[in-house]
């Protein structure tokens, strides 16, 4: 079992609609941000094993390289959920919006 969490800097629409769009590959309403890039870099520096649970993936970026600075979709296994409080602190540090797909609400 796993849980999905989305993070972005800004976008048009409510958080649930943006999260659903990200899950479907629609990033047109998102704003690119260096804060998102820094979040992603720091996330992978702390937990390199999350690279496989992170979107956009390297494959996704071949088609849409601009998405690297628009969002992070993180799928955490039950074992990795212990890192969630630190991930949320990191997102807050970078001024990002977060959304839990499991809880169906902003985080």
Helices and strands as residue ranges (DSSP letters): E 2-8, H 15-23, H 34-46, G 48-53, E 54-55, H 58-63, G 65-69, E 71-77, G 79-83, H 84-93, E 97-100, E 105-106
